[in-house]
Amino acid sequence: MTAPTLPSDRSEGSGPSRRDGAAPRDSAGLIRAEESVLAPNYHPLPVVVARAEGAWVEDVEGRRYLDLLAGYSALNFGHRHPVLVEAAHRQLDRLTLTSRAFHNDRLAGFAERLAALTGQEMVLPMNTGAEAVESAVKVARKWAYDVKGVPEDRATIVVAADNFHGRTTTIVGFSTDDTARAGFGPFAPGFRVVPYNDLAAIEAAVDATTAAVLLEPVQGEAGVIVPDDGYLAGVREITRRAGCLFVADEIQSGLGRTGSTLAVDLEDVTPDLVLLGKALGGGIVPVSAVVGRRDVLQVLGPGTHGSTFGGNPLAAAVGSAVVGLLETGEYQRRAAELGIVLRDGLAPLVGRGVVAFRTRGLWAGVDVDPALGTGREIGERLLAEGVLVKDTHGSTIRIAPPLTITEDQLHGALTALARVLTSG
């Protein structure tokens, strides 16, 4: 797990001598929380990253860390993948934004390649994951009114408990996470929450007003919760019989993470709409999309929905390069093969600090014995070992390294985790 020397340019003030703003900082470049001008909506680990390449990041003091978070899967291809960086540089010299008031020469090609990669017919380009989810909610409701014949303002959408689809007020309104939801009401009506991985509950919740069932094929923020085999196929069958849409949020699970292009591919399921984001921008620019059936997305007409930056030329260029990486199948294969290494490396830790774990491809949720500390505390101990992870919900940590990580690097990270658990 030896860290390489990363490119450095201290001349631009990237080192520890740089101190933007007037707030006093410690030797690591950290501003005391009470004196920061940043709104306190995050609680980051105490590391200040200045450079990165591949699976490695380097802080302002030159310390190197193996990144096992990968930007919540936004960095599936690692930091500064040369193909993606080159695509961005090339486009920056030509054209970055027109808005959708005009055509640009990159968007159509991007949309065609993305549709072909995902086995869908039409693409609605957006920017962030939450924007893709909001767009899908609008599309599903309009389809329900225009096509299914649901009475105006009566459409409902079935969602799963413990979901994470974003942070906008519509989305947190159907969250069951009190931290995300409390204090932000009133919320939009029209959502029915059922337990995850419960087909009978979905069957009972759908009716003539149901526009869609919206869920994550694997619940990432909840702790990489993997449903039973057959669950996604069952959802597809229920929605088909009920005459409503199946909307799969693949913003974290999609684009190689689970060992296939999409997580639904593992059950040979084709949703009506698939939501993509994070990795679609290659860790360079925010890019998201709703991909799906032509007859569903065609309910939108000029003026019914839009985005100033959605489908901009820079995003389309980077997104096309991301699709190009996935078209070879290399990264899907790597995630599947290294996922076995990850699973086999975690298995001996059960009963030795790990209570349970779940994996899907190169992605794991690890429940640590609460007696050893919270997920946050485990993350801080791993930070001292040169490994970056992030906690979620109590004593659970998530492992989602770049798909470019090597087997040796992964073994090294698992050894560090074992050391942290046995020394705690």
C-alpha positions, 0 to 999 in steps of 0.5 A, spaced: 500 500 500 505 504 498 503 511 496 506 514 490 509 521 490 503 526 487 504 532 483 505 538 487 505 545 486 506 549 492 507 555 488 500 556 487 499 556 495 497 549 496 501 548 501 501 549 509 503 556 508 496 558 504 491 561 509 485 564 505 481 568 510 482 571 516 480 566 521 485 563 525 487 555 523 491 550 526 498 547 523 494 542 519 490 548 515 483 547 519 479 553 521 476 552 528 468 550 527 466 556 531 470 561 527 469 558 520 465 562 514 462 556 512 455 554 514 456 548 519 452 543 514 458 538 514 462 534 520 468 532 515 474 528 518 480 532 520 484 532 514 485 538 509 486 535 502 490 538 497 492 534 491 490 527 489 491 522 483 488 515 482 486 512 489 491 516 493 490 523 496 495 528 499 494 533 505 497 540 506 502 537 510 504 532 505 501 526 508 498 521 503 491 517 504 488 511 501 481 514 499 476 508 500 470 513 500 471 516 492 466 522 493 460 517 495 462 514 488 463 520 484 470 518 483 469 511 481 474 512 476 479 515 481 482 522 482 484 525 476 483 519 471 487 522 465 482 520 460 477 524 463 482 530 465 484 530 458 477 530 455 475 536 460 482 540 458 480 539 451 473 542 451 475 548 456 479 550 450 473 550 445 466 551 449 463 550 456 456 553 456 451 555 451 444 553 456 439 549 452 437 555 448 441 553 443 444 546 441 451 544 442 455 540 438 457 535 444 450 533 447 447 529 442 453 524 442 453 524 449 446 522 450 446 517 444 452 513 448 449 514 455 442 511 452 446 505 449 450 504 455 444 503 459 439 500 454 434 506 455 431 510 449 432 517 451 436 522 456 434 528 460 441 531 462 441 535 469 447 537 474 446 533 481 443 527 483 438 531 487 436 534 481 435 528 477 430 525 482 426 531 482 426 531 475 423 524 475 418 526 480 416 531 475 416 526 469 412 521 473 407 525 475 406 528 469 406 521 465 400 519 471 396 525 469 397 525 461 398 517 460 395 513 466 389 518 467 390 519 474 386 525 476 390 532 477 393 533 483 392 526 486 398 522 483 402 518 489 409 515 489 411 509 493 418 510 496 422 506 501 423 507 508 431 509 510 432 511 503 436 517 501 435 520 494 438 527 496 437 534 500 431 538 497 425 539 501 421 535 496 426 529 497 427 530 505 419 530 505 419 523 504 425 521 508 425 517 514 431 520 517 430 525 522 436 528 521 435 530 514 428 531 515 426 535 522 426 542 521 425 543 514 417 542 513 412 543 511 413 538 506 410 536 499 404 531 499 403 525 495 408 520 497 407 513 501 413 510 505 413 502 505 419 498 508 425 496 504 425 489 501 418 488 502 414 486 496 408 485 500 408 492 502 409 495 495 403 491 493 399 493 498 401 501 497 400 501 489 393 503 487 390 507 481 393 513 483 400 510 483 405 514 478 411 510 480 415 506 485 422 510 486 427 506 490 435 505 490 437 498 488 442 498 494 441 503 499 447 506 500 447 512 505 443 507 509 449 502 510 449 499 503 443 495 504 442 489 499 435 487 498 434 479 497 435 476 490 428 477 486 426 483 490 428 488 484 424 483 479 418 483 484 418 490 484 418 490 476 413 485 476 408 489 481 409 496 477 408 492 470 401 489 473 399 496 476 400 500 470 405 505 474 413 506 473 419 503 476 424 508 477 431 506 480 435 511 483 442 508 481 446 515 483 450 511 487 450 504 485 450 505 478 456 506 473 460 500 475 460 500 482 456 494 483 460 490 478 455 491 472 453 497 469 447 498 473 445 494 479 439 492 476 443 489 471 444 484 476 437 481 476 436 483 469 431 488 470 429 494 466 426 500 470 422 505 466 426 510 468 434 510 471 437 516 475 444 517 474 449 522 477 456 522 481 460 518 477 457 520 471 461 527 472 468 523 473 469 527 479 470 533 475 464 536 474 457 535 476 453 531 471 446 527 472 441 524 468 434 521 467 434 515 462 428 512 460 423 510 456 421 515 450 414 515 451 415 516 458 420 522 457 416 525 452 411 527 456 415 533 457 415 539 452 418 546 451 418 550 457 415 544 462 422 543 465 429 545 464 436 547 467 441 552 465 447 548 466 444 541 464 447 538 458 452 543 458 458 542 453 463 541 458 459 536 462 457 532 456 464 532 454 466 529 460 460 524 461 462 522 454 469 520 456 466 516 462 461 512 458 467 511 454 471 508 460 464 503 461 463 501 454 469 497 455 467 493 461 473 493 464 471 497 470 465 493 471 469 487 471 474 490 476 469 492 481 466 484 481 473 481 481 475 486 487 469 486 490 470 478 492 477 481 495 473 486 499 468 480 501 473 475 503 477 480 507 472 482 511 469 475 512 475 474 517 473 480 521 466 478 523 467 476 531 473 480 531 470 487 531 465 487 525 458 485 527 456 484 520 457 487 513 454 487 506 457 487 500 455 488 492 461 489 488 466 494 490 462 497 495 461 495 503 457 497 509 461 494 515 457 494 522 462 495 527 461 493 534 459 499 538 463 497 544 469 499 539 466 506 538 462 510 533 463 509 526 466 516 526 471 514 531 473 508 527 474 513 521 478 517 525 483 511 527 483 509 520 485 516 518 491 515 523 493 509 519 492 513 512 486 510 510 479 515 509 472 512 510 466 515 512 461 513 517 453 513 517 448 511 522 451 509 529 457 504 528 457 503 521 462 505 516 462 505 508 467 502 504 467 504 496 474 505 493 475 508 486 474 502 481 482 503 479 484 501 486 489 495 486 488 489 489 495 490 494 492 497 496 485 494 498 489 488 502 493 494 505 486 498 507 483 491 510 489 490 514 489 497 517 482 496 518 483 489 522 489 493 526 484 499 528 479 494 530 484 489 534 487 495 537 481 499 539 
